[in-house]
């Protein structure tokens, strides 16, 4: 029997860890959930959250380099908005449909 309450909590915590801290420490929560949980859906959500974190860091470095050509600042602002809105959408999705993992659009899946 599947425990949907635990699945919802751990999946939402994986995606919501970005709100706890914007530093690299926030990526530790989905990594810990990935290793602790035995639920396949929770593991997929944790992997997706890790991929989202890594993509945000890579995009931020790349966009910061583009500040020299004056397009970096709007892209960094857009990245900041996306880093706030996308995890909220992921949390709402995982709470509404606990049987399916959430997939972030427009990210590279490194894991």
C-alpha atoms as a printed R data frame, in Angstrom:
    type eleno elety resid chain resno      x      y       z
1   ATOM     1    CA   UNK     A     1  0.000  0.000   0.000
2   ATOM     2    CA   UNK     A     2  1.317  3.403  -0.970
3   ATOM     3    CA   UNK     A     3  1.543  6.189   1.586
4   ATOM     4    CA   UNK     A     4  0.322  9.212  -0.382
5   ATOM     5    CA   UNK     A     5  0.714 11.592   2.562
6   ATOM     6    CA   UNK     A     6  4.407 10.789   2.914
7   ATOM     7    CA   UNK     A     7  4.865 10.886  -0.861
8   ATOM     8    CA   UNK     A     8  3.250 14.327  -1.055
9   ATOM     9    CA   UNK     A     9  5.314 15.664   1.844
10  ATOM    10    CA   UNK     A    10  8.683 14.424   0.576
11  ATOM    11    CA   UNK     A    11  7.988 15.428  -3.025
12  ATOM    12    CA   UNK     A    12  6.860 18.914  -1.992
13  ATOM    13    CA   UNK     A    13  9.869 19.235   0.316
14  ATOM    14    CA   UNK     A    14 12.204 18.294  -2.541
15  ATOM    15    CA   UNK     A    15 10.792 20.968  -4.816
16  ATOM    16    CA   UNK     A    16 10.334 23.535  -2.052
17  ATOM    17    CA   UNK     A    17 13.894 23.277  -0.733
18  ATOM    18    CA   UNK     A    18 14.869 26.159  -3.024
19  ATOM    19    CA   UNK     A    19 12.878 28.467  -0.729
20  ATOM    20    CA   UNK     A    20 14.824 27.426   2.359
21  ATOM    21    CA   UNK     A    21 18.077 28.803   1.019
22  ATOM    22    CA   UNK     A    22 19.346 29.988  -2.330
23  ATOM    23    CA   UNK     A    23 22.806 28.624  -1.647
24  ATOM    24    CA   UNK     A    24 24.195 25.232  -2.459
25  ATOM    25    CA   UNK     A    25 23.001 23.993   0.951
26  ATOM    26    CA   UNK     A    26 19.424 23.839  -0.418
27  ATOM    27    CA   UNK     A    27 20.397 21.099  -2.844
28  ATOM    28    CA   UNK     A    28 21.249 18.852   0.109
29  ATOM    29    CA   UNK     A    29 17.589 18.328   0.985
30  ATOM    30    CA   UNK     A    30 16.597 16.628  -2.293
31  ATOM    31    CA   UNK     A    31 19.871 14.672  -2.242
32  ATOM    32    CA   UNK     A    32 19.069 13.366   1.249
33  ATOM    33    CA   UNK     A    33 15.513 12.519   0.190
34  ATOM    34    CA   UNK     A    34 16.868 10.710  -2.869
35  ATOM    35    CA   UNK     A    35 19.015  8.449  -0.684
36  ATOM    36    CA   UNK     A    36 16.546  7.955   2.170
37  ATOM    37    CA   UNK     A    37 13.272  7.342   0.337
38  ATOM    38    CA   UNK     A    38 12.334  4.014  -1.161
39  ATOM    39    CA   UNK     A    39  9.369  5.397  -3.125
40  ATOM    40    CA   UNK     A    40 10.018  5.585  -6.880
41  ATOM    41    CA   UNK     A    41  7.885  8.723  -7.382
42  ATOM    42    CA   UNK     A    42  9.618 10.551  -4.519
43  ATOM    43    CA   UNK     A    43 13.021  9.593  -5.960
44  ATOM    44    CA   UNK     A    44 12.015 10.941  -9.381
45  ATOM    45    CA   UNK     A    45 10.817 14.203  -7.831
46  ATOM    46    CA   UNK     A    46 14.057 14.499  -5.848
47  ATOM    47    CA   UNK     A    47 16.130 13.923  -9.009
48  ATOM    48    CA   UNK     A    48 14.120 16.542 -10.858
49  ATOM    49    CA   UNK     A    49 14.588 19.026  -8.005
50  ATOM    50    CA   UNK     A    50 18.355 18.377  -8.034
51  ATOM    51    CA   UNK     A    51 18.426 18.925 -11.782
52  ATOM    52    CA   UNK     A    52 16.496 22.170 -11.352
53  ATOM    53    CA   UNK     A    53 18.966 23.409  -8.720
54  ATOM    54    CA   UNK     A    54 21.955 22.554 -10.888
55  ATOM    55    CA   UNK     A    55 20.382 24.238 -13.917
56  ATOM    56    CA   UNK     A    56 19.698 27.385 -11.920
57  ATOM    57    CA   UNK     A    57 23.338 27.565 -10.829
58  ATOM    58    CA   UNK     A    58 24.612 26.982 -14.369
59  ATOM    59    CA   UNK     A    59 22.227 29.519 -15.894
60  ATOM    60    CA   UNK     A    60 23.121 32.092 -13.222
61  ATOM    61    CA   UNK     A    61 26.842 31.795 -13.988
62  ATOM    62    CA   UNK     A    62 26.229 32.000 -17.723
63  ATOM    63    CA   UNK     A    63 23.869 34.972 -17.442
64  ATOM    64    CA   UNK     A    64 26.274 36.741 -15.076
65  ATOM    65    CA   UNK     A    65 28.930 36.473 -17.770
66  ATOM    66    CA   UNK     A    66 26.476 38.043 -20.222
67  ATOM    67    CA   UNK     A    67 26.244 41.189 -18.086
68  ATOM    68    CA   UNK     A    68 29.184 42.463 -20.097
69  ATOM    69    CA   UNK     A    69 27.001 42.600 -23.213
70  ATOM    70    CA   UNK     A    70 24.050 44.188 -21.349
71  ATOM    71    CA   UNK     A    71 21.627 41.305 -21.866
72  ATOM    72    CA   UNK     A    72 22.655 39.494 -18.691
73  ATOM    73    CA   UNK     A    73 20.693 41.666 -16.273
74  ATOM    74    CA   UNK     A    74 17.244 41.008 -17.811
75  ATOM    75    CA   UNK     A    75 18.092 37.321 -18.093
76  ATOM    76    CA   UNK     A    76 19.109 37.190 -14.427
77  ATOM    77    CA   UNK     A    77 15.837 38.885 -13.475
78  ATOM    78    CA   UNK     A    78 13.922 36.348 -15.559
79  ATOM    79    CA   UNK     A    79 15.892 33.534 -13.918
80  ATOM    80    CA   UNK     A    80 14.994 34.918 -10.486
81  ATOM    81    CA   UNK     A    81 11.308 34.932 -11.375
82  ATOM    82    CA   UNK     A    82 11.534 31.389 -12.773
83  ATOM    83    CA   UNK     A    83 13.336 30.166  -9.647
84  ATOM    84    CA   UNK     A    84 10.388 31.394  -7.609
85  ATOM    85    CA   UNK     A    85  7.449 30.406  -9.860
86  ATOM    86    CA   UNK     A    86  8.589 27.007 -11.146
87  ATOM    87    CA   UNK     A    87  8.995 25.336  -7.720
88  ATOM    88    CA   UNK     A    88  5.561 26.622  -6.693
89  ATOM    89    CA   UNK     A    89  4.067 24.996  -9.799
90  ATOM    90    CA   UNK     A    90  5.966 21.790  -8.984
91  ATOM    91    CA   UNK     A    91  4.663 21.755  -5.404
92  ATOM    92    CA   UNK     A    92  1.070 22.316  -6.523
93  ATOM    93    CA   UNK     A    93  1.413 19.565  -9.141
94  ATOM    94    CA   UNK     A    94  2.918 17.011  -6.743
95  ATOM    95    CA   UNK     A    95  0.280 17.721  -4.103
96  ATOM    96    CA   UNK     A    96 -2.511 17.421  -6.678
97  ATOM    97    CA   UNK     A    97 -1.199 14.361  -8.481
98  ATOM    98    CA   UNK     A    98  0.924 12.297  -6.087
99  ATOM    99    CA   UNK     A    99  1.081  9.367  -8.495
100 ATOM   100    CA   UNK     A   100  3.119 11.241 -11.115
101 ATOM   101    CA   UNK     A   101  6.529 12.889 -10.854
102 ATOM   102    CA   UNK     A   102  6.797 16.520 -11.932
103 ATOM   103    CA   UNK     A   103  9.061 17.439 -14.861
104 ATOM   104    CA   UNK     A   104 10.430 20.980 -15.091
105 ATOM   105    CA   UNK     A   105 10.314 22.417 -18.614
106 ATOM   106    CA   UNK     A   106 13.408 23.779 -20.356
107 ATOM   107    CA   UNK     A   107 16.054 22.194 -18.122
108 ATOM   108    CA   UNK     A   108 18.871 19.802 -18.836
109 ATOM   109    CA   UNK     A   109 18.526 16.538 -16.979
110 ATOM   110    CA   UNK     A   110 21.949 15.744 -15.601
111 ATOM   111    CA   UNK     A   111 20.760 12.899 -13.332
